Amino acid sequence: MPLSADRAWALWILLAGAGLVGGAILGGPALAAGGAAVGAVAPFAVLRARRGAAATVAEAALPGALEAVARGLRSGGSLRQALGEAARVTPGALGAELVAVAMAAERGMPLVDALEEWGEGCPRGGVRLAVAALCLGAETGGAQARAVDGVAATLRERLAVAGEVRALTSQTRASMLVIAAAPLVFCVFASATDPRTSTFLFRSPVGLACLAGGLTLDLAGGFWMRRLCRVPA
């Protein structure tokens, strides 16, 4: 996340405070506690949603980095030199990973060991395939540039298939979010526009029981729809 620790803490406290105040205004103590809980849990939901985003970006940049390695090999450089050149032109997290591999090799570590350490530290499918091809080229020689280009083409095909799958399932995922969020939005709207509704839901035992039951069913339905929409890797 592009946030410092201090700003993240401040934003977290602000969200919890906003949920507490907004809930107290709309529905009294019960909704205030619920709003504070939602504000406190929201950062965890955002982090979970963004989990793996950096790995996805690095995986998408891997074919370009491998093509840069192949260009360095064709220009007459060694595999170690080609990796260093690719690290300098590759941005983001993947560039940092390649820089670490190149620096480890420059400090005297065998290139194969540095590549295998990279594969163990970043256990992504594309990285494992790239490490296998690069290690094979480092150990056996041969047409290294052609092999690296072949791995890059394979990774591009896999990324294209994954993108097509995401595009085909985007409408289903959007429908899932709308179905899960509609009851919550309607509850907030009804409570804000009709004091009798907010009084019943948040200030009476029967209303609180109905609210708890509805939230439980909505969460269960959301998780079930997410399971149905999941595409096997």
N, C-alpha and C positions, 0 to 999 in steps of 0.2 A: 504494500500500500504506500502511495506517495505522501505519507504523513509522518511527522516526527512523533516521538512518544508523548511529548508534552501536549501537542495539538490533538493527538488521538484521545488522551485522557480528558482534555477539556471538552471535546466534542461528545465523548461518552457521557460525561456529567451533564452537559447541556441537553442531550436527548432524554436522559432520565428525568431531569427537572422539568422539561417541557411536557413530557408525558404525565408527570405528577400534577402539574398545574392545570393542564388541559382536562385531565380526567376529573379533577376536583371541581372544575367549573361546570362540566357537563353532567356528571352523575354522582358527585359526592365521594365519600371515602372509598367505596368499593371500586369505582372506576378510576379513582386516583391511584390506588395500588396497582390496578391492571395497567394503567398508562405508564407508570414508573417501571413496571416489569417489562413492558414492551420496549421502552426506551433503553433499558439496560441490556436486553437480549438482542436488540437490533444490530449492534456491531458484530456479535458472534455470527448472526445470520449473513451479514455482508462478507465477513471473512470466509465463511463456509462456501458462499456462492463464488467467491474469487479464488478459492483454493485450486491450485493447479493452473491458474491463468498464466503465471510466469513460465511454467513448464510448457504450456501450449504455444506461447510466443516463441520460446527457444526452439521448440520442435519445428515450427514453421520456418524459422531462419536457418535450420540445419542444411537443407539442400543447397542454398546459396553459399554457405560456408564451405561445403564439400566441393562445390564447383570452383571456389577460389583456391582450394588446395590443389585441385586438378590443374588449374592454370599455372600455379607455381611449379608443379612437377613438369609440365610441358615446357616451361621456360628454362629448364635445366637445373633447377634447385633440388636439393634433397627433400625428403619427406619432412624432416625437422624444420627446414627453412620454409617450406610451403605452409606448414602449420602456423609458424610465426607470422607469415604474411597474411594468412586468412584471419588470424586473431586480430590483427591491426585493422582490418577492414570490416569485421563483423561487429555490429553494435549489440548493446543489451547484455543480458545474462549469458547468452551463448558466447559472445566475445570474451567475457570475463573467464568463462570456463576454458576456452581455448588458450587464453593468455596464461592461465595456471598450468596447463599442460606444457606449453612452450617454456615457461620459466623453470618447471621441474626438470625438463630435459636439458636446459642450459646449465642447471646446477649439478649435472652429472648423473641424474637418474636415467636408466635406459628408457628409450622412447616407448617401447612396448609396455614397460611397467607404468609409465606416466599415463598412457592411453587407457590401460586397464584400470588404473586408479580413478580416472575420469568416469569410466563406465560404471564402476562400483558406487561412486558418489552421486551419479545422476542416472538412476536405473530407468531410463525412458527407452521405449522400443527403438526409436530412431537412433539414439545414442549408442545402444548396444550394437545395432547393425553397422553403424559407422565405425565404431571401435574395432569390431571384428574385421572389417575390410582394411582399415588402416594398419592394424597389427599384422594381418596377413601380408600386406605389401611391405611392411618394415622387415619382416622375417624372411620372406622369400624373394623380394624384388619383383621383377617382371613388369608387366604393363600396369603400373600403379595408377596412372592418370585415368586409363580406361575403366579400371575397377571402381575408382572413386566416383567417376561420372555415372557409372551404372547404379551405384548406391544412391546417388543424388536423384537420378531419374525414378528409382523405385520409391524413394521417400516422397517425391512430388506426386506420384500416382496415389500413394496412400493418403496424403493430405487432401488431394482432390476428391477421393471417395468419401473421406470423413466430412468434408465441406458439403458434399451433395447430400449426405445423410442428414446433416444438421439443417440444411435448407428444406428437405422434405418433411422433417418433423417439427419445424418451427411453428406451423399453424396449430399443431396438436398441443405443443407446449404453451402457446399463447392462450388457447382455449382452457387449458388446465388452470392457468393462473387466474383467468377471468372468473371461472366457476368457483375457485377457492376464495377469491377476494370479494366477490359480489355480496355474500351475506354480511361480511364485516363492514363493507362500505355502507350497505343499507342500514345496518344497526347504528353506525355513527350518524348517518344522515337523519334517521328517524329520531334518535335521541336528541340531536341538536335542534330539530325543528318542532318537536312535540314534547313539552315537559312531562306529560302524562306517561309517555313511553319510557323516558329516562327514569322517572320515579318508580315505575313498575319494575324495570329491569335491574336497577342498581340500588334500590332502597327497600325492596321487599324480598323475603326468603324465597317465595315462588319464582320471582323474576330472576334472582341470582342463580337458582337451580336451573331454570330454562337457559340462562346465558351460559352457564358452565357446560350443560349438555350440548348446546349448539356449537360452542367452541370445540368441544371434544370431537363431535361428529365431523365438523369442518376440517379439523386437523387430520383426523383419520382418513377422510376422503381425499384430502390433498396429498398425503403420503401414498395412498393407494393409486391415485392417478399418476403420480410421479413414477411409481414403480411400473405401471402399465406403459408409460411413454418412454421408459429407458430403453435405449438401443444397445444390444450386446456389442462389446468391442470385438 
